[in-house]
């Protein structure tokens, strides 16, 4: 299992357990592109051009609902062949 696969499995098993830097690494490894930042809001786009604004929780953790939004869109695009 590659590092990318392990990180994706970790996100699926515990979405609230990822650090924000791990979440951004996962986005990048999955083909998502960082677009811009305004304040703490960072905007990423999927290969299928889905827009996902993300921001860290206090303490440097990723927000669980944002990780779940990413996973839903990632799976949808994998099924449709957008990735």
N, CA, C and O atoms as a MOPAC input file, in Angstrom:
PM7 MOZYME 1SCF
protein

 N      0.85100 1    -1.17700 1     0.00000 1
 C      0.00000 1     0.00000 1     0.00000 1
 C      0.89800 1     1.24400 1     0.00000 1
 O      1.80600 1     1.36500 1     0.82300 1
 N      0.63400 1     2.15600 1    -0.92800 1
 C      1.44400 1     3.37600 1    -1.02500 1
 C      1.05600 1     4.36400 1     0.07900 1
 O      0.04300 1     4.19300 1     0.75800 1
 N      1.87700 1     5.39300 1     0.24000 1
 C      1.57600 1     6.43000 1     1.23700 1
 C      0.24900 1     7.11600 1     0.92600 1
 O     -0.53100 1     7.41200 1     1.83100 1
 N     -0.00400 1     7.36800 1    -0.36200 1
 C     -1.25200 1     8.02000 1    -0.76500 1
 C     -2.45700 1     7.14700 1    -0.41500 1
 O     -3.47600 1     7.64700 1     0.06100 1
 N     -2.33200 1     5.84200 1    -0.65500 1
 C     -3.42300 1     4.91900 1    -0.32800 1
 C     -3.64000 1     4.84400 1     1.17400 1
 O     -4.78000 1     4.76600 1     1.63400 1
 N     -2.55900 1     4.86700 1     1.94200 1
 C     -2.68500 1     4.84000 1     3.40500 1
 C     -3.37100 1     6.09100 1     3.92200 1
 O     -4.19600 1     6.02300 1     4.83300 1
 N     -3.03100 1     7.23600 1     3.34200 1
 C     -3.63600 1     8.49200 1     3.77100 1
 C     -5.11900 1     8.52400 1     3.41400 1
 O     -5.93400 1     9.01300 1     4.19700 1
 N     -5.47600 1     8.00700 1     2.24100 1
 C     -6.88100 1     7.93700 1     1.84000 1
 C     -7.64800 1     6.99700 1     2.77000 1
 O     -8.77900 1     7.29600 1     3.15500 1
 N     -7.04800 1     5.87300 1     3.13100 1
 C     -7.69100 1     4.93200 1     4.06400 1
 C     -7.87300 1     5.57800 1     5.43300 1
 O     -8.91000 1     5.39000 1     6.07000 1
 N     -6.89000 1     6.33000 1     5.88800 1
 C     -7.00200 1     7.02800 1     7.17500 1
 C     -8.14800 1     8.03300 1     7.13500 1
 O     -8.89800 1     8.15700 1     8.10300 1
 N     -8.28800 1     8.74900 1     6.02300 1
 C     -9.37200 1     9.72200 1     5.88000 1
 C    -10.73200 1     9.03100 1     5.91900 1
 O    -11.67500 1     9.54900 1     6.51800 1
 N    -10.83600 1     7.87200 1     5.28900 1
 C    -12.10100 1     7.13400 1     5.28300 1
 C    -12.44500 1     6.59600 1     6.67500 1
 O    -13.60800 1     6.60000 1     7.07800 1
 N    -11.43500 1     6.13900 1     7.39800 1
 C    -11.66500 1     5.53400 1     8.71600 1
 C    -11.90500 1     6.56500 1     9.81400 1
 O    -12.67200 1     6.31100 1    10.74200 1
 N    -11.26300 1     7.71200 1     9.71900 1
 C    -11.38500 1     8.73500 1    10.76700 1
 C    -11.24600 1    10.12900 1    10.15200 1
 O    -10.18700 1    10.74800 1    10.25500 1
 N    -12.31000 1    10.62700 1     9.51200 1
 C    -12.21000 1    11.93100 1     8.83900 1
 C    -11.77800 1    13.07000 1     9.76200 1
 O    -11.09200 1    13.99300 1     9.32200 1
 N    -12.16500 1    13.01600 1    11.01500 1
 C    -11.79300 1    14.09100 1    11.94500 1
 C    -10.39400 1    13.90200 1    12.51600 1
 O     -9.90100 1    14.76700 1    13.24000 1
 N     -9.75500 1    12.79200 1    12.20300 1
 C     -8.43900 1    12.49900 1    12.75100 1
 C     -7.27200 1    13.00200 1    11.92900 1
 O     -6.12100 1    12.88000 1    12.34700 1
 N     -7.55000 1    13.56500 1    10.76900 1
 C     -6.46500 1    14.05300 1     9.91000 1
 C     -5.99900 1    15.42900 1    10.35900 1
 O     -6.79900 1    16.26500 1    10.78100 1
 N     -4.71000 1    15.64900 1    10.26200 1
 C     -4.21600 1    17.01200 1    10.46200 1
 C     -4.53600 1    17.78700 1     9.18400 1
 O     -4.77100 1    17.19100 1     8.13200 1
 N     -4.54300 1    19.10200 1     9.27800 1
 C     -4.85200 1    19.91500 1     8.11400 1
 C     -3.79600 1    19.71900 1     7.02500 1
 O     -4.12900 1    19.69100 1     5.84000 1
 N     -2.54000 1    19.58400 1     7.41100 1
 C     -1.48100 1    19.37300 1     6.40800 1
 C     -1.64700 1    18.01300 1     5.72200 1
 O     -1.37400 1    17.89500 1     4.52700 1
 N     -2.08800 1    16.98700 1     6.45600 1
 C     -2.35400 1    15.68700 1     5.83300 1
 C     -3.51000 1    15.80400 1     4.84000 1
 O     -3.47400 1    15.22000 1     3.75800 1
 N     -4.52600 1    16.56200 1     5.22300 1
 C     -5.67800 1    16.75100 1     4.33500 1
 C     -5.25000 1    17.44200 1     3.04200 1
 O     -5.65700 1    17.02800 1     1.95600 1
 N     -4.43600 1    18.48500 1     3.14900 1
 C     -3.97600 1    19.17300 1     1.94200 1
 C     -3.06300 1    18.27200 1     1.10700 1
 O     -3.08500 1    18.34500 1    -0.12200 1
 N     -2.27700 1    17.44100 1     1.74600 1
 C     -1.45400 1    16.46800 1     1.01400 1
 C     -2.35200 1    15.50200 1     0.26000 1
 O     -2.09000 1    15.18100 1    -0.89900 1
 N     -3.41700 1    15.03700 1     0.91700 1
 C     -4.36500 1    14.12200 1     0.28000 1
 C     -5.04100 1    14.78000 1    -0.91800 1
 O     -5.18500 1    14.15600 1    -1.96900 1
 N     -5.45200 1    16.02500 1    -0.76800 1
 C     -6.06000 1    16.75100 1    -1.88500 1
 C     -5.09200 1    16.81100 1    -3.06500 1
 O     -5.46800 1    16.50700 1    -4.19700 1
 N     -3.87500 1    17.19400 1    -2.80300 1
 C     -2.86500 1    17.32900 1    -3.85700 1
 C     -2.57000 1    15.99100 1    -4.52800 1
 O     -2.49000 1    15.91300 1    -5.75400 1
 N     -2.41000 1    14.94000 1    -3.72600 1
 C     -2.11100 1    13.61300 1    -4.27900 1
 C     -3.27400 1    13.05700 1    -5.09600 1
 O     -3.08300 1    12.19200 1    -5.95000 1
 N     -4.47000 1    13.55300 1    -4.83000 1
 C     -5.66000 1    13.07300 1    -5.54500 1
 C     -5.95400 1    13.89300 1    -6.79300 1
 O     -6.99700 1    13.71300 1    -7.42100 1
 N     -5.04900 1    14.78600 1    -7.15400 1
 C     -5.20000 1    15.55400 1    -8.37900 1
 C     -5.92800 1    16.87300 1    -8.21800 1
 O     -6.19600 1    17.55300 1    -9.20800 1
 N     -6.25600 1    17.25000 1    -6.98100 1
 C     -6.91800 1    18.52500 1    -6.73500 1
 C     -5.88800 1    19.64300 1    -6.84000 1
 O     -4.70600 1    19.43700 1    -6.56700 1
 N     -6.34300 1    20.82300 1    -7.23600 1
 C     -5.44900 1    21.95100 1    -7.47100 1
 C     -5.81900 1    23.09400 1    -6.52700 1
 O     -6.97900 1    23.49700 1    -6.43400 1
 N     -4.79600 1    23.60900 1    -5.82400 1
 C     -5.00700 1    24.76400 1    -4.96600 1
 C     -5.23000 1    25.97900 1    -5.84900 1
 O     -4.45000 1    26.23400 1    -6.76700 1
 N     -6.29700 1    26.73400 1    -5.57400 1
 C     -6.62900 1    27.89200 1    -6.39700 1
 C     -6.19300 1    29.19300 1    -5.73400 1
 O     -5.38400 1    29.93000 1    -6.29600 1
 N     -6.71900 1    29.48300 1    -4.54800 1
 C     -6.35400 1    30.71600 1    -3.87200 1
 C     -6.71500 1    30.63500 1    -2.39800 1
 O     -7.36600 1    29.69300 1    -1.94500 1
 N     -6.27300 1    31.64900 1    -1.66300 1
 C     -6.54500 1    31.73500 1    -0.23300 1
 C     -6.97200 1    33.15200 1     0.10500 1
 O     -6.42100 1    34.12500 1    -0.41100 1
 N     -7.97100 1    33.25100 1     0.98600 1
 C     -8.38100 1    34.55300 1     1.51300 1
 C     -8.59400 1    34.35500 1     3.00900 1
 O     -9.52500 1    33.66700 1     3.42600 1
 N     -7.73700 1    34.95500 1     3.80200 1
 C     -7.77000 1    34.70100 1     5.24700 1
 C     -7.35200 1    33.26500 1     5.50000 1
 O     -6.31900 1    32.81300 1     5.00500 1
 N     -8.15700 1    32.55100 1     6.27300 1
 C     -7.83900 1    31.14300 1     6.54300 1
 C     -8.51500 1    30.20600 1     5.54600 1
 O     -8.28300 1    28.99800 1     5.58400 1
 N     -9.34100 1    30.74000 1     4.66100 1
 C    -10.06900 1    29.92100 1     3.69300 1
 C     -9.20000 1    29.64600 1     2.47100 1
 O     -8.77300 1    30.56000 1     1.76500 1
 N     -8.95400 1    28.36600 1     2.24600 1
 C     -8.16500 1    27.92700 1     1.09600 1
 C     -9.10000 1    27.20600 1     0.14100 1
 O     -9.83800 1    26.31000 1     0.55100 1
 N     -9.07600 1    27.58800 1    -1.12800 1
 C     -9.99500 1    27.01300 1    -2.11200 1
 C     -9.24500 1    26.04900 1    -3.01700 1
 O     -8.22500 1    26.39500 1    -3.61100 1
 N     -9.77600 1    24.82200 1    -3.11000 1
 C     -9.22200 1    23.76500 1    -3.95000 1
 C    -10.26000 1    23.38900 1    -5.00200 1
 O    -11.46400 1    23.49800 1    -4.77000 1
 N     -9.77700 1    22.94300 1    -6.16300 1
 C    -10.65500 1    22.47000 1    -7.23100 1
 C    -10.27800 1    21.03600 1    -7.58600 1
 O     -9.10200 1    20.68600 1    -7.68700 1
 N    -11.30800 1    20.22100 1    -7.77300 1
 C    -11.09300 1    18.82700 1    -8.16800 1
 C    -10.77600 1    18.75700 1    -9.65900 1
 O    -10.92900 1    19.75000 1   -10.37100 1
 N    -10.33500 1    17.58900 1   -10.13600 1
 C    -10.12000 1    17.43800 1   -11.58500 1
 C    -11.39700 1    17.71400 1   -12.39000 1
 O    -11.32700 1    18.15100 1   -13.53900 1
 N    -12.56100 1    17.45700 1   -11.78500 1
 C    -13.84100 1    17.72900 1   -12.43700 1
 C    -14.34900 1    19.13600 1   -12.18100 1
 O    -15.49900 1    19.43500 1   -12.50300 1
 N    -13.52300 1    20.01200 1   -11.60800 1
 C    -13.78500 1    21.42400 1   -11.33300 1
 C    -14.78400 1    21.66300 1   -10.19700 1
 O    -15.42000 1    22.71500 1   -10.15500 1
 N    -14.93300 1    20.70100 1    -9.27500 1
 C    -15.72100 1    20.91700 1    -8.07300 1
 C    -14.91500 1    21.81200 1    -7.14000 1
 O    -13.73100 1    21.56500 1    -6.91500 1
 N    -15.54700 1    22.84600 1    -6.59700 1
 C    -14.88000 1    23.82100 1    -5.72300 1
 C    -15.08300 1    23.41400 1    -4.28100 1
 O    -16.21200 1    23.17300 1    -3.85300 1
 N    -13.98100 1    23.33400 1    -3.51700 1
 C    -14.04700 1    22.96400 1    -2.10500 1
 C    -13.23200 1    23.94900 1    -1.27300 1
 O    -12.00200 1    23.89800 1    -1.27900 1
 N    -13.91600 1    24.85100 1    -0.55100 1
 C    -13.18900 1    25.73000 1     0.37100 1
 C    -12.90700 1    24.97300 1     1.67100 1
 O    -13.79800 1    24.32200 1     2.21800 1
 N    -11.68000 1    25.05700 1     2.16100 1
 C    -11.31200 1    24.37300 1     3.40000 1
 C    -10.60100 1    25.35400 1     4.32700 1
 O     -9.95200 1    26.30000 1     3.88000 1
 N    -10.73600 1    25.10900 1     5.61600 1
 C    -10.02400 1    25.88700 1     6.61600 1
 C     -9.75700 1    24.98000 1     7.81300 1
 O    -10.57000 1    24.11100 1     8.12800 1
 N     -8.62000 1    25.18100 1     8.48000 1
 C     -8.26700 1    24.31300 1     9.60700 1
 C     -9.07800 1    24.63700 1    10.85300 1
 O     -9.52800 1    25.76500 1    11.05300 1
 N     -9.25000 1    23.61100 1    11.68800 1
 C     -9.81100 1    23.81600 1    13.02000 1
 C     -8.69800 1    24.33700 1    13.90200 1
 O     -7.52400 1    24.17800 1    13.56600 1
 N     -9.03300 1    24.95600 1    15.02200 1
 C     -7.98100 1    25.32100 1    15.98300 1
 C     -7.20700 1    24.05900 1    16.38700 1
 O     -7.80000 1    23.00400 1    16.61400 1
 N     -5.91100 1    24.17700 1    16.47300 1
 C     -5.08900 1    23.01500 1    16.79700 1
 C     -4.52700 1    22.32300 1    15.57000 1
 O     -3.81100 1    21.32900 1    15.69100 1
 N     -4.84700 1    22.84200 1    14.38200 1
 C     -4.24600 1    22.31000 1    13.16500 1
 C     -4.89600 1    21.06300 1    12.59600 1
 O     -4.30400 1    20.41500 1    11.73400 1
 N     -6.08500 1    20.70400 1    13.04300 1
 C     -6.78000 1    19.53200 1    12.51900 1
 C     -7.68500 1    19.93300 1    11.35500 1
 O     -8.12300 1    21.07900 1    11.24900 1
 N     -7.95100 1    18.96400 1    10.49100 1
 C     -8.89900 1    19.17300 1     9.40000 1
 C    -10.31600 1    19.03600 1     9.94900 1
 O    -10.54800 1    18.30100 1    10.90900 1
 N    -11.24400 1    19.73400 1     9.34500 1
 C    -12.64500 1    19.61400 1     9.74200 1
 C    -13.21500 1    18.34400 1     9.11300 1
 O    -13.10600 1    18.12900 1     7.90600 1
 N    -13.81700 1    17.51900 1     9.94400 1
 C    -14.31900 1    16.22700 1     9.48800 1
 C    -15.31700 1    16.32500 1     8.35400 1
 O    -15.28200 1    15.51600 1     7.42700 1
 N    -16.21600 1    17.31300 1     8.41300 1
 C    -17.22500 1    17.41800 1     7.36500 1
 C    -16.59500 1    17.79000 1     6.03000 1
 O    -17.10200 1    17.39600 1     4.98000 1
 N    -15.49000 1    18.54700 1     6.05200 1
 C    -14.81500 1    18.90300 1     4.79800 1
 C    -14.09600 1    17.68800 1     4.21400 1
 O    -14.06400 1    17.51000 1     2.99700 1
 N    -13.52300 1    16.86000 1     5.07500 1
 C    -12.88400 1    15.62600 1     4.59800 1
 C    -13.94800 1    14.72200 1     3.97100 1
 O    -13.71000 1    14.12100 1     2.92300 1
 N    -15.12600 1    14.62100 1     4.61200 1
 C    -16.20400 1    13.79800 1     4.05800 1
 C    -16.70000 1    14.36000 1     2.72600 1
 O    -17.01200 1    13.59300 1     1.81500 1
 N    -16.77800 1    15.70200 1     2.59700 1
 C    -17.15900 1    16.30800 1     1.31100 1
 C    -16.15100 1    15.93200 1     0.22900 1
 O    -16.53000 1    15.59500 1    -0.89300 1
 N    -14.86500 1    15.99200 1     0.57200 1
 C    -13.82000 1    15.60100 1    -0.37800 1
 C    -13.99600 1    14.13900 1    -0.79500 1
 O    -13.95600 1    13.82400 1    -1.98400 1
 N    -14.19100 1    13.24800 1     0.17900 1
 C    -14.31200 1    11.82200 1    -0.12000 1
 C    -15.50800 1    11.54500 1    -1.02000 1
 O    -15.41400 1    10.74200 1    -1.94800 1
 N    -16.62700 1    12.20000 1    -0.75400 1
 C    -17.82200 1    12.02800 1    -1.58500 1
 C    -17.54300 1    12.44500 1    -3.02100 1
 O    -17.88100 1    11.71900 1    -3.95600 1
 N    -16.92700 1    13.60800 1    -3.20000 1
 C    -16.63000 1    14.10300 1    -4.54400 1
 C    -15.55400 1    13.24900 1    -5.22000 1
 O    -15.64200 1    12.96400 1    -6.41400 1
 N    -14.55100 1    12.84700 1    -4.46200 1
 C    -13.48200 1    11.99800 1    -4.99700 1
 C    -14.06400 1    10.69200 1    -5.54300 1
 O    -13.73600 1    10.27500 1    -6.65400 1
 N    -14.93300 1    10.05000 1    -4.74800 1
 C    -15.53900 1     8.78500 1    -5.17800 1
 C    -16.42900 1     8.98500 1    -6.39400 1
 O    -16.42800 1     8.15800 1    -7.30600 1
 N    -17.19100 1    10.07800 1    -6.41600 1
 C    -18.06500 1    10.38200 1    -7.54800 1
 C    -17.25300 1    10.55500 1    -8.82900 1
 O    -17.61600 1    10.02700 1    -9.88000 1
 N    -16.15800 1    11.29400 1    -8.73300 1
 C    -15.33300 1    11.52800 1    -9.92600 1
 C    -14.58800 1    10.25900 1   -10.36200 1
 O    -14.35100 1    10.05000 1   -11.55100 1
 N    -14.22500 1     9.42000 1    -9.39300 1
 C    -13.57100 1     8.15000 1    -9.75200 1
 C    -14.53900 1     7.25600 1   -10.53200 1
 O    -14.14900 1     6.60900 1   -11.50400 1
 N    -15.80600 1     7.22600 1   -10.09700 1
 C    -16.81900 1     6.41800 1   -10.79400 1
 C    -17.08100 1     6.95900 1   -12.20000 1
 O    -17.28000 1     6.19100 1   -13.14100 1
 N    -17.08200 1     8.28300 1   -12.33500 1
 C    -17.38900 1     8.90700 1   -13.62600 1
 C    -16.17200 1     9.05200 1   -14.53100 1
 O    -16.30200 1     9.45700 1   -15.68700 1
 N    -15.00400 1     8.72700 1   -14.02000 1
 C    -13.80000 1     8.79800 1   -14.83600 1
 C    -13.23900 1    10.20000 1   -15.01000 1
 O    -12.50600 1    10.45300 1   -15.96700 1
 N    -13.56900 1    11.12300 1   -14.10000 1
 C    -13.05100 1    12.50200 1   -14.20600 1
 C    -11.62000 1    12.60200 1   -13.74200 1
 O    -10.93200 1    13.57300 1   -14.05600 1
 N    -11.15500 1    11.60500 1   -12.99400 1
 C     -9.81000 1    11.67100 1   -12.41700 1
 C     -8.82700 1    11.04600 1   -13.36900 1
 O     -7.63100 1    10.99600 1   -13.07800 1

